[in-house]
Amino acid sequence: MTKQFALGIFEDEDVLLHAVENVRAAGVKIYDVFSPYPVHGIDDALGIERSRLPIAAFFFGLTGLSFALWMQIYMLGFDWPMIIGGKPHIALPAFIPVAFELTVFFTCHGMALTFFTITGLYPRFKTHVMDVRATDDKFVMAIELDETGSQFSRLTQLLRDNGASEVNQKEMSKN
């Protein structure tokens, strides 16, 4: 299955931000914007909602903390109770370092797996790149075309009117 895209190449991030607002105001759905570095305000301009990833991080951390406390309480209180320095079997202040480390461990690994799952960034043999210059010094706005690609001339004019230095048509296979 292949998809066709209209790629608007921009030289400046401010021009890109204004173009994104104008193109969306014209009723065109933008597939994605690619840039060599993060552009402040691009998420708002594209209408992207705030990520719910911090909620997942909280629950991964809570899971790590719960596991750490359960593990230490079970091991030192029930499975193999030992009196160390006259402390009680379940001494919570002594559990803080391990609980902190496992909280961070679970949060980091859970966030990485969640991020890769949500974004679909799995290891693959070939990475799909819209335009190689987006990793160097250009800003690329990708707009998905219909099967016939009939609106390409209209999009070309719209993108050029909004400051695109170049407009290309690219076909990408979905593998």
Stockholm file with secondary structure:
# STOCKHOLM 1.0

chainA/1-175         MTKQFALGIFEDEDVLLHAVENVRAAGVKIYDVFSPYPVHGIDDALGIERSRLPIAAFFFGLTGLSFALWMQIYMLGFDWPMIIGGKPHIALPAFIPVAFELTVFFTCHGMALTFFTITGLYPRFKTHVMDVRATDDKFVMAIELDETGSQFSRLTQLLRDNGASEVNQKEMSKN
#=GR chainA/1-175 SS CEEEEEEEEESCHHHHHHHHHHHHHTTCCCCEEECSSCCTTHHHHHTCCCCCHHHHHHHHHHHHHHHHHHHHHIIIIIISCCCCTTCCSSCHHHHHHHHHHHHHHHHHHHHHHHHHHHHTCCCCSSCCCSCGGGGTTCEEEEEECCSSCTTHHHHHHHHHHTTCSEEEEEEEECC
#=GC SS_cons         CEEEEEEEEESCHHHHHHHHHHHHHTTCCCCEEECSSCCTTHHHHHTCCCCCHHHHHHHHHHHHHHHHHHHHHIIIIIISCCCCTTCCSSCHHHHHHHHHHHHHHHHHHHHHHHHHHHHTCCCCSSCCCSCGGGGTTCEEEEEECCSSCTTHHHHHHHHHHTTCSEEEEEEEECC
//
